[in-house]
Amino acid sequence: MLNFTFLLALAATATIQTSTITPQTTQRPIITFERFAAKNDVNQDGVVTKDEMKSRNTLFKWIDRNRDGKITREEFISFRETQKLNRERSVVPQGTKSYKGIQYAKIDGKSLKTDIYVPPVPAGSPAPPLLVWIHGGGWRKGSRKNINGAFKQMLYKGYAVASIDYRLGGISSHPKLIHDCKGAIRFLRANAKKFGYSADKIGIGGSSAGGHLVLLLGFSNGVPALEGTVGGNLEVSSKVDAIVDFYGPFDFRRIKERAPRYGAKVNSPLVITASPITYLDPKDPPVLIFQGDKDHVVPCDQSIFLNKVCKEKGVESHLTLIKGAQHGGEEFITNDITQKISDFFDQHIRKGKKSS
């Protein structure tokens, strides 16, 4: 499941903007569960089923976090709170330069774009380090506008933040997805001076399908088959230096029963080549992992196994398993999550050595 900032995001443009966004003082009407149920709960039994909510199937999936085919009062309130938190946490610092809809590549007739946010920097201070977000959506939907609110808060910590699009076509389109991601990293590194950030070291983050892609991106440095040529800048490194993974699949071999759901054949070579575990070695960058122990989309043992294998390989890894959390939600955009991300990047991006 995706986070929900895109429901409130501004339309993308291809021009530079200087952001002076401040929290709105006017309050939006609060949609209560009672109002929601009055419109959708046909049999008035206190829950809304998929059949009762025929007009908004995608919205139903977002709210029905436990995938039991019905929306309860608790799930609706949780969804509403997540929207509210993401809206609040998507407000950028005053003076932030926002570059929206910048094309980093054009392939198969599709323009691939990035949004870049550069916070204000005091005179004489170095350019802010760059962090890159990769959105989720089952590799089939989603947008660069879907940035986890806690990750976007890194602007207040003195980091520049970029969010990228990639071609959507399901995991079966691998390796196109990772080719796009690596192409975006090369573009962002090649244009660091133009946009005013530092790309000596780059931190990345992503959720769900985006979590899978940041793991694959971080662990496959130097693998020619996954590098691709998207966007050019082939003389520039696509290496990244720290990974924040929100509930991303790590080893498809351990969840073969879900392969068809992900769009992959159970015995397909893709199950191996698209699994980040295939490329993990001791030289890979450190990983910070977040997952809910009640995740019904990506089993939480994926993150537990990731953490275990990283430690066995000598790769630094930190796992936060959130009790009661499912696939996304307000539990993943808290102040505690923000602080853990900030501390992690401060150690490995701001104070680390230059990437080679």
N, C-alpha and C positions, 0 to 999 in steps of 0.2 A: 504494500500500500504506500501511496505517496503522502508527503506532508502537504499542507493545503495553502501555502502562501500564494499559489498561482490564482486562487479565487479572488485575491485582493490586489494582485500585482498591477502595476501600470503597464499600458501598452508599450511594446518595445519600439524604439526608434533607432535609426542608424546615425544619430548625431550625438555630439558630446553635450552633456547637461551638467550644470553645477547644482547639486542637490541642496535644498534648504528645507527638507521635509521635517516637519515637527508633528508630534502626536495631535490628532484631530480633537477639538474640544466638543464637537457635536457628537451625540450618541446615536448609533444606528438602532433601529427598533430591534429588540431582542425577540428572536423566534423561540418561543418556549416549546417544550415537548407537547404541551396541550394543544397549541396551535398546529404543530406538525401532525399530531395524531388526528385532530379534527378533520384535516384535509385528506389523510391517507389511511387511517385505521378504519377500514370499511365495516368490519364486524364489531368494532368497539371493544376489543378484548384487552386493550392496553399495550399491544405490540403491533408493529407494522411489518407485514411480510412482503416478500418480493412481488408476489402477485398483486398485492394491494397498491404497490407503488410502481406501477408499470411505466409511467412517463419518465422516470429518472433512474434508470437501471445503474448507471455509473455511480451516481450519488449514493444509491443504496449500498453498493459494494464498499464505498468509503466509510459509511457509518457502521455497517455491520462488520465490526472488526473481528469477531470470533467466527465468522462465516457459518453461522447456524441458520441462516435464511430468515432471520427476523431482527428487527430493530427494537431494542428496549429503551426505556427512559434513560437508563445509565449510559448506554452507548451513545444516544443522541446528545446528552449533556457533555460527555467526553469529547465528542466530535466538535461541538460548539466551542468548548473551552480551548481545544487545539487551534481552531481558526482564530480565536481571540488572541491567544498567545503568539501565534505566528504573525498576526497582524502587528502586534505591539513590538515584536522582536525583529520585524523587517524594516522598521524605521531606521534610516542610516544617519550617521553623524552629520550635523550641519556643516556645510562646506565640502562634503564628499563630491568628488567628480564621478559622474556616472556615464559610462560609455555603453549605450544600448544597441543591440542588434549589429555588432561588428562581425562581418563575415570573415571566418578563418579559413574556409575552403568552399569549393563548389564541386560537387561530384554527383554523377547520375542525375544531373539536372536540378539537384537540390542544393540550396544555399545553407551551409552550416554556420551557425552564429554563436557568439559569446557575448555576455554582458559583463562589464568590468566596473568595479567600484574601487576608487582610490581615496582613502580618507585624507583629510587635511594633515599636512606635515609642517611642523614649526620650521622657520627659516634656519638653515644650517644643519638640519637633521638629515640622516640618510633616508633614501627612498624606502617605503614600507615593503616588507617581504610579501610574496604572493601566495595565496591559497586558492585552490580550484575545487569547485563543487560539481559533482556529476549526479544528475537526478535519477530517480527510480521510475518504476512504471511497468515492470514486467518486460522490459526491452521492447515494448510495443506502443507505449504512450508516455506522456509526461513532457516536460519542457524545462528549459534552462531557468525559467522563472520559479521553479519549485526548489527553493533553497531552504534547508533546515534553519529555523530561526536562531538556534544556538550557534550554528556555524556562521551565520551572517553577522552575529554579534562580534565576531572577530574584528570587524571594522573599528569597533570601539577600543579594541586592544592594540590598534596600530598596524593591522594587516590589511593589505589590499585583497579583495575577494573577486574571483571570476567564476562564472557559471556557464557551462557549455551545453550545446545541443549535440546530438549524434543521430545518425540514421536509425529510424525505428523499423524493426522487422522481426522482432523476436530473437531469442538466443540462437535459433537455427541460421541466422544471417552471420554468425561468427565466421571469420574474424573482422567483418566490416566495422562492428561496433568499437572494437579496441583500436582498429586503424584510425577511426575518427578521433578517439580520445587522445591517442598519441600525436596525431596531427595538430590537435588543439593545443597540447602542451608545447610542441615545437613553435607554433605561432605565438603563443603567449610569451615564451622565453625570447624569441627573436625580436619581439616588439616591446620589450620591457621599458626601454628608454622613452619610446614614443608615448606610452601611456603613464609613465611616471612611477613605476614600482620596481622592485628588485626581484630578479628571477634567478639569482645565484643558487638559491635553494627553493624548492617548491613543495608545499604541503598540499595534500589532496583529501577530499572527503566525499562520501556518497552514501545513499540509503537504498536498501533492497537491491534492485538490479544495478543501481549506481554503486552500491556497496560492493557487489561482485566486480564491477568494472574498475573500481579503484584498487581492489586487491590484485586483479589481473594486470593492471597498469603498473602497479608498484613492484610486483614480483617478476615481471617478464622483461626487465631491462636487458637489452642486448640480444633479444630473440628475434631474428630477422623476419620470420613468418608472421609475427604479430606487430611488426613495426609499420609496415605499409608506407605509402607515399602521399597520403591525403594531405593536401594543403602545401606540399613542398617543404621548404626550410630543412632539407634533409641533412644539411651540415650542422644542424642544431640538435642537441640532445633532448630526448623525451624522458630522461630520467627524473624521478621524483624522490623526495627525501623523507617523507613521513606520511602515514596513511591513517585516516579516521574512517572506520567502517561501521555503518549502522546496518545491522542485520542482513548482510550480503551473503549469498551462497558461496561456499569455499570449495567444496568437493562434490560435484554432481554424482559421482559414483556412490556416495553414501545416501543419496536420495533418488535412486533410480526410479522408484515408484512414482515420483513426481515429474520425471523427465517429459512425458507427453504434455503435462500441464505447462511446462516451460517451453514447449515447442521443439523438443529434441527426442530422437528415437533412443530407446533404452540402450541399445548396443552400438550406437553411433560413435565413431571416433571423436565426434564433437564433445561427448561427455568427458573425454580426457583432455582434449586440446583447449576447451573453454574453461576448464577447472583451474583456478589460481594455484591449487596445491601442486599441480604438475610442474610449476616453474619455481617454487619456493627453494631458496638456498641461503646459506649463512650470510651472504653479502646484501640481502634485501633490507629495505628500510623498516624502521619500527612501526608497530601497528597499535592503534587504540580502538577497541571494539566495544560496541554497545548493542545489546539485544534484550528483548523481553523473554521471560521464561514461559510465557503463555502464547508465544507466536504461533499462529496457525497457518502461516504462509511459508516462511522459512524456518525449519525446525531449529530450536535454540542449540541443539547439539552441533550444528554447523559452526557456531561461534566458539563453543567449548572446544571442539576439535581443532579449530584454527589456532586458538590460544595454545593448546597443548603441542601441536606440531611446530609452531613457531619457536617455542621454548626448547624443544628437542633439537631444532636446527640451529639454535643460538641466535635467533632473531628476537629482538626485544618486543614484547607483547603485553598488553594490559587489557583485561576483560572486565567490563561492568555488565553484569547480568541483573536486569531490573525485575524485581519480583512483581508479578501480576500484570506486567506490561505485555502488550500484544504487538502487532506489526505496525509500528508507528504510534503516534499519539502524543499527548502533552508531556508524558514522562520523558520524552527525548529532546525537549526544548527548555529544560529547567536551568536555573542559575548554576546548579551543581554540574550539569553536563557542560555548560559554557565554560566553567572554571577548569574542568578537566581537559577540555580541548585546548584552552588557552595555555595551561601549564605544559601540555604535551608539545605544542608548537613552539612555545618559548624555548624549550629545551633542545628541540631538534631542528628548528628552522631559524629562529632568530639568533641562537647562540652556536649553532652547528657549523661545521666546516663547509666550505664551498663545494657544491656538487661537481663531479667530474664528468 
